Amino acid sequence: MKKKALKYTLGLFLLYGLLFFVGCREEPIIEVSETHAGTEQSLQVFSELLSTYDIIEDFVSSNDLLFKKEESLLPSGVVIKIIDDDFLDGDGVEVVLDFGELGDEPHGLLCKDKKYRAGTIRILSDKPYSSPGAKISLIFSKEDPFYSGAGDKMILIQGEMYVERVGDQSITMQCSALKFQDGDEEISLITNLAFEKIHEAGLGILDDEIAISGELLLKKETGEVMLTSVSPIKKKYTLDCAQHIIAGKLDLNQSTSMSKISVDFDPTGDQLCDNKVVITVNGKALLYEY
């Protein structure tokens, strides 16, 4: 009986030891081809929102009406329609950017940031963009819808976006009536985002670096997703890198799930120009390319 008891006790010690070492072992990052659909869609919408802001920021700080710069993210195929070019008449200026028809795949017009775009954006500015307090209104009409995407899959954007210069290097973006349509699903966006230029390379956006912080709420029939910056989202505007987020972290809270989800846009710490992120769901890390 004593031998059996001794064997039983040793067995328990071995079992506890094994569990201890397994529990203390660091979990590796698991590479997967896809992850939760809601998180994937949220990242795509966030990326398209920022890319749309990019071309507007680049245009309004490059065009003669608002600012001046020789280089631009916009290709030569974009038609610029001047509706009102007089800041002194009291109602600001108005310009329409026309990217042309959606057409066959790849859909739209290929821009220098490697994004495809189609349709029009109407831009209204109350004063020169260099002026403190300058306000830009962006209108995406139903009559001539605007699309942005990878050429095969395009997202329809409708509604209004408002950008305000609150400092020499600071911009805010407010959206309360902006809609994205991903296939048959419509998503309403409410934003409260701040853009801070952390590297200035001269007039315009090319070769600048920008940090973005704040919140983005996505509302759809199946529920809501809130994206909140934990550390600033960073973009670097070289032609090879402008479409990518290179650093920063987000928390995602979904109304339909109790899962704790976070996104790290720089999992290697190298600020690479790719779309690879680490998504952590309830403590489990997944490597994902969005």
Disulfide bonds with the S-S distance in Angstrom:
Cys241-Cys273 1.90
